[in-house]
């Protein structure tokens, strides 16, 4: 009986986590994008919007080092201009 109750609670917590995650990840991604030096704010906003549409690229961006972030943004700059 108690196991069923705890299982139901865990399922609901998982659903809540899935609901909240996009917002917290979006904040983390925006902070990661906006703190990269060498790009203007307008471009960084465009890069953020682009990365929000591609979850895999966004995760790679957040997890990479500073040089990798600059490389990704340079690649995005080339894509956005073309």
C-alpha positions in Angstrom: 0.0 0.0 0.0 2.7 2.5 1.0 4.8 1.5 -2.0 1.9 2.4 -4.3 1.6 5.8 -2.6 5.3 6.5 -2.9 5.3 5.3 -6.6 2.5 7.8 -7.3 4.4 10.6 -5.7 7.5 9.8 -7.6 5.6 9.8 -10.9 4.1 13.2 -10.1 7.5 14.6 -9.2 9.0 13.3 -12.5 6.2 15.1 -14.4 6.8 18.3 -12.4 10.5 18.1 -13.2 9.7 17.7 -16.9 7.5 20.7 -16.8 9.9 23.0 -14.9 13.1 21.8 -16.7 12.7 23.9 -19.9 12.4 27.1 -18.0 15.5 26.5 -15.8 17.5 25.2 -18.8 16.4 28.3 -20.8 17.7 30.6 -18.0 21.0 28.6 -17.9 21.4 28.7 -21.6 20.7 32.5 -21.8 23.2 33.2 -19.1 25.8 31.0 -20.8 25.2 32.8 -24.2 25.1 36.3 -22.8 28.4 36.0 -20.9 30.5 35.2 -23.9 32.8 38.1 -24.7 33.4 39.5 -28.2 29.9 39.5 -29.6 27.3 42.3 -29.5 24.1 41.8 -27.5 21.8 41.7 -30.6 23.8 38.8 -32.0 23.8 37.0 -28.7 20.0 37.3 -28.4 19.7 35.9 -31.9 22.0 33.0 -31.0 20.0 32.3 -27.9 16.8 32.1 -29.9 18.4 29.8 -32.4 19.8 27.5 -29.7 16.5 27.3 -27.9 15.1 25.7 -31.1 17.8 23.0 -31.2 18.0 21.2 -27.8 21.1 19.1 -28.8 23.1 22.2 -29.9 21.9 24.1 -26.8 23.1 21.3 -24.4 26.5 21.1 -26.2 26.8 24.9 -25.9 26.1 24.9 -22.2 28.5 22.0 -21.5 31.5 23.2 -23.6 34.3 25.4 -22.4 34.7 29.1 -23.2 36.7 28.6 -26.4 34.1 26.0 -27.6 31.3 28.5 -26.9 33.0 31.2 -29.0 33.5 28.6 -31.8 29.9 27.7 -31.8 28.8 31.3 -31.8 31.2 32.1 -34.7 29.6 29.2 -36.6 26.2 30.5 -35.8 27.2 33.9 -37.0 28.2 32.5 -40.4 24.9 30.6 -40.6 22.8 33.6 -39.7 24.5 35.9 -42.2 24.0 33.5 -45.1 
